Amino acid sequence: MKISESQRIIQNATRKLQQGKPKAAAKAAQAGAKKFPKNQELHNLAGTAFAQARDHNAAAKAYSNLYRLAPETVNVRITFGISLIHAGRFDIAQKLADEWLETEPENPNYRYLIALAAMGQNEFETAETEATRALVAKPEMERLLAIRGLARFELNKFESALQDFQNANDLAPDKLETLMNIGFCFRSLNQNTLAIEALQKCADLFPNDVSARTSLAKVLEESGELQQGLVEYNNILKLAPDNWTAISRIVENNSKDQNQAFVSTVRKSLDNLRKNSPDEILATLSMASLLSKIGNWPEAEGFYRRSNRLQAAFKPYRPEVAETQLKNTLALFPSDQETRMGGDLGSPKPIFIIGQPRSGTTLMELMISAHPDVIGLGEYGAIEEAAISALNSGVSDPGQHAKAYRSELPKNVDRFKAMVDKMPGNYMYLGFLVEAFPDAKFIHIERDPREVAFSMWKAHLAGGLTRYTSDFGWMAHAANLYRRYMLHWKTLYPSKILTVHYRDIVGDTENKLSEIADFCELDWHDSMLEPEQNKKTVQTASVVQARQKIHTKSLGSWEQHAELLQPFSENLDADLWPEIK
């Protein structure tokens, strides 16, 4: 039977797509669509191929042509809307979805598009609201449950997010993304065993999927299963030899001899790298860390400099924004401010560990949470959003802040006497926390700022609050702000804050921990002296160091690099840092 030319083009493009050649398929389908502009199947095929090739702008254009031919077809509308969102055209997708809702107000697919566009713009509350409204009309729509789960996860509503993902999995079993999100929820709820089980299932069902194996390796490492995590990272390199996430973690977990043998592999991957790309940030940092660990500091320093220059360019720090936040904080909590009433005196009692990043907050949390009456929350950070909102409005509600903070705590938290939140940046929000939890305890970790700066410079920290860590001048500015915050809080709340120095924590551990336990109203427990045995999740850059016994190796580490640190030291405010000579 003779087939038409358009059908021949469709078969050819489809075959290329099935062979894993989406670019070639897109080229063939696009050429066919130009020749047969009214053929809907060719436009749809071109859009599908471009999407698989991750050329989202071209995919949106192809689906736009399809939409012109079939503007009333719901599936065409949805596909076109999704392609616009993937191309970053959230405004157009939102406008179209609103128009379509006017004609079909009960169609949940359009609210799904609005929710998806809201997620792309970090408007998580809007996404949750729209998905919930759509689920009223269609409660068993799997992708609506999944998008609401994502929104709730971003809002730190981990329990309800987990329920959404589990319901979505019941409707469409064993989808990779859903299973991974279930694992991430368990991880965020500090249910490590269940997180590992969920992510192991992902790796078993999708053994060649790099994202599944990376997620499993990361959670194993965070849970203290360093060797199992290392095995998974090496498995990833078999699938993707130039995977820099795996390379970086192998470097951190390897012995010196193993890293010596690993140098040639890393150099080869560096040669394959596209210069001036986001990937080069992690690649050069990994190479720097590798060279430093095998004792080649001169070459390592060059890679550290390169990595930090790139990081600073891609993620710049804005000192004026940080200054404005401090100004607004001081205005909301003046020196003569009476503590606002309405806070939470419930159990478990919060213990907040604050300080600069890389100052020893992770070690302190592992020490305190090793106590059988204490649960560690990691960098819980649930106060930030409420605090920023209060700073913008000038109105603070302690009761609401406490309610929001407790709303997504782990289920088993009630059986503990105290809970530890080690978000270092909570020093900016200490006033809000004191009012929300009047009986809370604050452990303030101090450390030589030059040690802190040197450590931060060698590790790109996640999160928007630490963008300053790639430039010594920026780090000095942030350090000065930190001191100004803490001097203010100590003036307002002197009895609520216990300041301890890192050198005493590692040098006089038992005596210092005894003082901390008394301050936190905890009985002494010997397990606090063995934080490396604590199996709680560690999700920070200190994940490997946290599994080591207490040591003093890093004390004074900055001294050999005083010249490198000069731009930092010279910009420290002498009035704020009188101890720095």
N, C-alpha and C positions, 0 to 999 in steps of 0.2 A: 504494500500500500504506500502510495506516494505521500510524503508529508510536506507541508508548506515550509517556506523559507523561515518564517517566524518561529515555527515549531522546532526547526533544526537548530536555530540560534538558542532557543530555550533549553533544548536537550544538551547542547554543547556547554552552555553556562552552568547548568545544573550538574553536569558531570565534573566540571572543574571545582565546583563548590564541594561536591562529595569527595574529591581527591585532596581536599584541604588547601585549595588554591583560591582563596576568596578574592584576591586582587585581580587575578586573571578572569575569574568568573564575573566580577563587577565590570571589567573592561568590555567583555563580550556582551553582557546584558545591556550595558549603557549604549553600546554601538547599535544593538538591535532596537532599543527603545527609540533612538533617533531616527532609525529607518522606518519603524512602525510605531509612531507616536501615540496611537490610540490603543495599543495593545497593553492592557492592564497587567498581564502576567509578566511581561518584560520589565515594566517599571517596578513591580513588586520584587522581582528577582534581583534587579540592580540594587534596590534598597537593602535587601537581605544580605547580599554579597558585600556591599560597602560597610554595613554594620559589622559583619564578621571580620572585615579587614580593619575595623576601628576607625574608619574614615566617616565620622558621624555627620559632618557637614554635607558630604556627598550623599550619604544615606538620606538625610532630611530632604535634600533637593529631589532625589528620586521619588521618595514617598509624597512629596509635594505635587509632583506630576501625576502620581496615581490618584491623589485626593481631588485634583481638578477633574479627573475623569469619573470619579465615583464619590462625590461629596456627601451623599446621604448614607453611604454604607458604614455601619458602626465600626466594624473591624478595621476598615481603612482609616477612619478618623482616629481610632486608638493608636494604631501603628504609627501614623503620622505624628500624633501628639508625643508619643514616646521618643520618636526620632528627634524631634525638636528639643526635648529635654536633654537627651544625650548629647546634643550639639550645643547645649548651654543656652538655648533660646527659650528661657523659662517664661518670659513675658508673652511671647506669641502663643505658646502652649496654653498658658493660663487664660488668655483672651479667647482662644478658640473653645476651650472647655467650657468657659462661662456661656458662650454663645450657644453651644450645643445643649447645655443644661436648660436653657430657656425653652427650647423646643421639646426636650425630653427630660423633665425635672426628676423623674424617678429612675433614670438610668445610672447605676452605680459606677459604670466605667468612667464617666466623665469626672466624678468626684475622685476616683482613683488617680486620674491625670492631674487634678489639682493638688492632691496629696503628694504625688511624685514630684511635681514642680516645686512645691513647698520644701520638700526634703533637699532638693538641689540647691535651694537658697538658704538652708539651715533654719527654716521656719518650722521647727519641729512641732510646736503646739498646734499650728494650723494644719499640718499634715495629720496629726493625731485626730483632730476634730473632724476633718473632712472624711478620713477613713472610717471613723466611727459612725458618721451620718450615713455613709454608703452601706455599711454593714447592717444597719437597721433594715434596709431594703433587701440586701442579699447577704445574710449572715454566714453563708458557706462559700464565700468567694475567697479562694486561697490567697490570691495576690493582694487583696485588701487586708487580710490578716497579717500578711508578711510586711506590708508597708507600714501598717500601724505598729507592728512589733519593732520595726526599725526606728520609728519616731519615738516610741516609748523608751527604747534602749538609749537613745541620745538624750532623753530627758531624765536619765538615771532611774527610770521606773522598771527595774530589772525583773521583778516578779511578774508584773503584768505583761511585759515584753515576752518573757519566757512562755507564758500561757498562750499568747498569740502565735508564737512560732510553733509550739507543740500542736495547736489546733490546725495550723496551716499544714504541718507535716501529716496529720491524720487525713486531711483532704487530698494531699498530693505527696504520698510517702517518698522519703529518701531523695529529695532534691538537695543537691550539694549546698546551695546557699542557705537553705532553711536549717539543715543539720548543723552547719557551721555556726549559725546564729544561736542555735540552742546551746552549743558548747560555749559560746562567748557569754551568754547569760549566766550559765552555771559558774563560769570563771569570775564574772563580776559579783556574783553572790557568794564568792569564796567557797564554793562547793567543788573543790579541785578534782575529786575522784570522778564525779559525774561529768565534769568538763572534759576530762581526759577520755572517758568512755565515749562521749558524743563525738569528739574529734577523731578518735581512733576509728570509729565507725565510718567517718568521712574518708579517712585514708584507706580503709579496707575496701570501701565501695568504689572509690575513685583513686586507685593507686598511682596513676600518672598525673594527678592534678597537683601542681606545685603549691597552690594556695592552701589546699587541704593539709598537705604535709607540713607546710610552714606553720600553720596554726597549731597543729599538734605538737611540733617541736617547741614552739614558743611556750605553750602551757606546761609541757613537761619540764622545761628549763625553769620557769617561774615557780613550779611546785617543788623544786629542789632535786628533780630527777635529771641531773646534769648529763650523766652518761647516756641515758636513753634519748635525751634531747639531742646530744651530739650525734648519735647514730642517725636520727631523723634528718638532721641538717646535712650529713654526708649523703644520705639517700637523695636529698633534693639536688645536690650537685651532680648526681648521676643523671637526673632528668634535665637539669638546667645548669650546665657548667659555669655560667657567668652570673649566677644568682647571688647578688651582693648581700642580701639579707642572710643567706646561709653562710657565705664566706665570712661575714663580719662576726657571726656567732661562733663559728668554728675557731676563728682566731682567738676570741675571748675565752673559750673553753679548753683549747689545746695547751699541752705542756710546752716548755721552751723548745725541746727537741722536736716535737711535732710541728711547731710553727717554723722551725728552721727548715724542715723538709717541705713545708707548705708554701714557701716563698715563691718558687718558680711557678706554681699553679696560679697564685694571685697576680704575679707579674704578667702572665699570659692573658688573664682576664682583663687586666688593665689595658693591655694593647688592643683588645677588642672593643673598648669603651668609646662611646661618642662623647667628645669633649664638650665642656660647658653645658652639660645636661644635669638635671636633678640627680641622676644615677651617679654622677661623678662625685657628688658630695659624700655619699656613703662609701663609694669605692676608695677614694683617697683617704678617708678616715680609717677604713679597714687596713689599708696598706701602712698608714702611719702607726696604727696600734700594733700591727704585726712586727714592724721594724723596731719599734720601741721595746717590745717584749723579748726580742732576741738580742737587744743591746746595741742596735745601730741607731742611736739617737740623732746624729747629724742628718741622715737621710730622712728619718722619721719626722723631724721638725719641719722639713720642707713640705711633706705631704700634709701635716697638720695645718700649716699655713694655707696651703691651697684649698683644703677642705673648708676651713673656716671662712676664707674669702668668698667661696661659692655660697656657703650657707648664709652669710651676711647679705649677699646680693639677692638671693631667692626669698629670704625671710628677714627683712630688716626690722630693727627695734625702733620704736618711736618714743624717745625720752619725754617729749611734751605730753603724750597721753598718760604715761606713768606719773608725771608730775601733777597733772590735773586730778588724777585719782587720789593721790595723797592729799592734795588741797581740799578736795571734797570730803575726804574721810575726816580730816582735822576739823572741818566745819560742822560735820554731823556729830563728832565726838570731841567737843572742846574740853580744855583742861578743867573747867568748872562744871562739866556735864554730870548731872545725876543719872544714875543707871536707870534706864527705862524698865518698867515692870511688865510682867506677863510672860516671863520665861518658863522653861520646862525644868522641873526638879525630879523628873522620873528616872527610872532605872532602865538600862545600865547607864552609869555616869560616864560622860565623855572625858577622855584624856587626849589633849591635842598636843602633838609634837610639831614644833615650828622651828624655822631657821632658814638659812640659805640652802639651795640645792647643793648636794654633795657635801653637806656638813656633818653627816652622821645620823640623819633622821631615820633611815631604814634600819640601821643597826639598833637604834634605841627602840623602835617599834618591835623588832624581833625579840629584844630583851624583855620588854614589858608584856608583850602578848604571849610569851612563853609561860607566863603565870596562868595557872588553871582557871582563875576567876576572870580572865581578861580575854576578849576577842579582838583581833587585829582587823581593821577595816582597810588597811593600805592607804593609798592616796584617795580617800573618799571624796573630798572636795565638794560636798553637796551644798555648801553655803555660798559659793561664788556667784551663781546666777542671781540669788535673792539679794546679795550684798550690792552687786552692780546696779540692780534695779532700784534699790533704796538710795544709793548714791546719786543716781540720775534724778530721782523724784524728790530727794531730801526728806523722805519719810521712812522710818524704820519700825517694823512690827515684830518684836521678839517672839511672840507666840507663833506667828505664822512662819517665821524662820525656823523655829524648833520643829514645828509640825512637818514642814517640807524636808528638813534634814532627816527626821526619823521615818518618813513615809516609805523609803525604799531600803531600809536596813535588812540584813539577812534574817531569815525566819527564826534561826536559832539564837538570836542575839539576847532574848529575854532571860536566858538561863545563866548569863554572865553578870558579874558585879560591875564591870567597867568595860568600855570599848575604846580602842585607840585609833585615832585618825592622824596619819602622819603626813598630810599634805603640807609640804614646807611653806608654800605661799600663803597659808592661812594667817601668817603674821600680818598680812594686809587687812584681814577681816576680823582680827581678834576682838574688836569692840562689839561686833555683831554676835560673835560666838559667846562672849561673856554675858550679854543680855539674853540671848536665847537659852543659855544653860548656866544659870547663876552659880551652880556648884561644880562647874567643870574645872579641871586642872590643866595647866599649860606648862609643858616642858620645853624650854627654849634652849636649843643647842647652838652654842657659839663655837666657831673654829677660825683659826687664822685665815683672814680673807684671801691671802695669797695662795694658801693651799687650796682653798675653795675655787679660786679663779683658775688655777692651773689644772685642777681636776675637771672643771666645766669645759675648759678649752679643748680638752681631749675627748669629750663625749657630747655629741649633739643631743640635747635633751628635748623630749617631746613636749608639745603644748605651747600655746600662745604666750604664756606668762614668762617663758624663759628664752625669748628670742635674742636677748642681750648676750647670750653665752658664746657667740662667735666672734666677739670683738672686745679687746681688753678695755678700751675706753667706755664702751657700753656697760661692761661688767662693773667698772668702777662706779658709774652713775647708778646702777641698780643696787650696788652694795651701800652707797651713801643713802639711798632712799630706804633701804632695809633698816639701817641704823636709826634713821629719823622715825620710822614707824615704831621700832622697839623702844626707843627712848620715850616716846609719847605714851605707849601702852603701859610701860613700867611706872610712869608718873600717875596714870589713872588707876591702874589695877596692880599695885605692888605685891599684894598678898596672894594673888592668883597665879603668878608666874614664877617658876623656878628656873633660873638660868644655870646651865652646866656647860663646861667646856669639853670639847671632844677629847683633848689630851688627857683629861681626868677620867673620862669614860673608858678609854682603852688602857690607861696607865695605872689607874687606881680603881679598877672595875667594881670590886665587891663593896668598898666603902661608898662609892658614888651611887651605886645601884640601891644600897640600903637607904641612903638619903632620899632618892627618888621614890622608892616604895613607900617610905613614911609620908612623903608629901602627897602621894596619890592615895593614901589610906589603904594600902595593900599589905597583907602579911608577907613576910619574906618567904621566897621559894627558890630553892637551889637551881631550878631549871632556867632561871633568868640569866645565869652565868654561862649558859650554853646556847646562845642564839642560833648557832649554826645547825642545831638539831631541830629548830622550829620549822615545821613543815607547811606553814602558811604560805600563800602565794606572794611572790615578790614581783611586782610589775614595773620596776624602775631600772635605770641604767646600772644599779648596784647589784643586779641579780646574781652575778657570779661571786662577787666579793661577799655578799650576804651569807653565802654557804661556807665561808672560811671561819676558822676560830678567831677570836678577838686577838688583834695584833697592833703593834705600833709602827709598822713599816712605813706608813705614809706620812708620819709626822715629820715636818721639815723638808718634805719632798720638793717644795718650791725653791729651796735655797740654791740648788745647782742651776736653776733657770732664772735667777734674779734679773739678768739683763733682758731676757725674753719678756718678763713680767713688768718691766719698767713702765710701759704705758699705762698699766693698771695701777701700780703703786703710786705713781706721780699724780694720778687723778683721784686718789682717795682723799676725802676731806679730813685734814689733820685735826680739826676740832671734834669731828665725829669719831675718829680713830686715833686717839692720843697714844694708844699702846703700840702703834706702827711707827717704827723709826725710819 
